[in-house]
Amino acid sequence: MHYFQYKGNELYAEDIPIADIVAAVGSPVFIYSQATFERHYKAFDEAFGQAPHTICYSVKANSNLAILKLIAGLGGGVDIVSGGELFRALEAGVDPKKIVYSGVGKRDDEIEYALRSDILMFNVESEQEIDRINEIAGQVGKKAGIALRVNPNVDPQTHPYITTGLKKAKFGITMEDAVAEYKRAAQMSNLEILGIDCHIGSQLTNVEPFVDSIKKLKELISQLGELGIELKYLDLGGGLGIQYDAEDPPLPADYGAAIQSETKDLGLHLIFEPGRNIAGNAGILAAKCLFTKERDDKHFIIIDAGMNDLARPALYGSFHGVQPVVKDQDGMVAADIVGPICETGDFLVKERQVPMFKQGDLMAFMSAGAYGFTMSSNYNSRPRAAEVLVNGNRFAVIRERETVEDLIRGESVPDWM
Ligand SMILES: *Cc1c(COP(=O)(O)O)cnc(C)c1O
């Protein structure tokens, strides 16, 4: 459930017509609904009721400062995957003791930054990373909290590019190696073993792969217990899917019930790293039709947003619903909705029945709150879109549209030219 609904013929974000926002801020523009973010966060939180748990929202889904501040205000922590994300989280006022740091390729300076910031823990993804964190912690004079990210080799039945928990994936440590690595880490003087972590993929529409992973982790946890290695945290990553099209993902409450029944006897504090589930349907991308044209028997709708703004269709062939901002089109048409980028892969909609958009019409690409702006780029020297947050009957620009000057910031011509 989200707050992008029609009132009469007009699409609204909460109490504001999308058309009013575009008139004020221009197009293309990402528009987020604060009430939707809050609702999704609370639904996830309530799904775990009284069970000790922390929601560490995945910053990479939508990393705008205002969004991170909103999450922090709701009591959430964050999952980060870079020093840049750590900087954002701290700027937004996220409690460092609610920050977990994942990612296969952490640099020395990023590890040091995280140690000095006193984050809760590193989700360690390789044997060498264990050694490196121990060394740097020694130099900095801190103890590093760690969890090992294990790879339970469970198929999440999602898109291959967002499948992360299979043996052949680059993520985590294998089940086979995990016990030996925990034993090794337990001997290191600058590490404190805090937990175990897994994240098997994104956009999962079934609870079974989550439950299967927990079953595998439980075997590991009991082996560790026999060795005297006690854990505090069980981090189950993110990955709970959302409805883009006709998917029927489990409700957070069902996901919560399935996980709790599997984990209640462990006595561990649960950590979750949802990104898409919180942010995905809390945002749209509004764009404008520039031209239409016919080619053989194909109908093209050319708009002012492209794969540089919303990369998911080009990258994964993903589906984003498209709706008119004002419903006054003359029926439907089978069309491709394409951007201005010089790539054939630059489409937002491929061969689908859509309203007969005409020049100047505004449209909303739904479910663009996660992996929308954060994946956008300056390809074709296109300034990135503005971001707007709506709260009831007011809205604020939370990131200005980039200018052409922004495009060349940091560039220089060498003095021999
Ligand atoms: C991307 C990612 C997440 C968030 O995934 P969603 O599918 O958006 O919930 C959580 N944890 C890690 C380690 C990730 O890489």
The ligand as an SDF file (V2000), in Angstrom:
LIG
                    3D

 15 15  0  0  0  0  0  0  0  0999 V2000
   21.5510   -4.8140   -1.4220 C   0  0  0  0  0  0  0  0  0  0  0  0
   21.6990   -5.3880   -0.0510 C   0  0  0  0  0  0  0  0  0  0  0  0
   20.6550   -5.3390    0.8610 C   0  0  0  0  0  0  0  0  0  0  0  0
   19.2850   -4.8000    0.5220 C   0  0  0  0  0  0  0  0  0  0  0  0
   18.6170   -5.6220   -0.3620 O   0  0  0  0  0  0  0  0  0  0  0  0
   17.0640   -5.3900   -0.6650 P   0  0  0  0  0  0  0  0  0  0  0  0
   16.7270   -6.4430   -1.6270 O   0  0  0  0  0  0  0  0  0  0  0  0
   16.9250   -4.0210   -1.2310 O   0  0  0  0  0  0  0  0  0  0  0  0
   16.3300   -5.5370    0.6180 O   0  0  0  0  0  0  0  0  0  0  0  0
   20.8790   -5.8090    2.1370 C   0  0  0  0  0  0  0  0  0  0  0  0
   22.0770   -6.3250    2.5000 N   0  0  0  0  0  0  0  0  0  0  0  0
   23.1150   -6.3890    1.6390 C   0  0  0  0  0  0  0  0  0  0  0  0
   24.3900   -6.9590    2.0860 C   0  0  0  0  0  0  0  0  0  0  0  0
   22.9570   -5.9380    0.3290 C   0  0  0  0  0  0  0  0  0  0  0  0
   23.9790   -6.0170   -0.5320 O   0  0  0  0  0  0  0  0  0  0  0  0
  1  2  1  0
  2  3  1  0
  2 14  2  0
  3  4  1  0
  3 10  2  0
  4  5  1  0
  5  6  1  0
  6  7  2  0
  6  8  1  0
  6  9  1  0
 10 11  1  0
 11 12  2  0
 12 13  1  0
 12 14  1  0
 14 15  1  0
M  END
$$$$
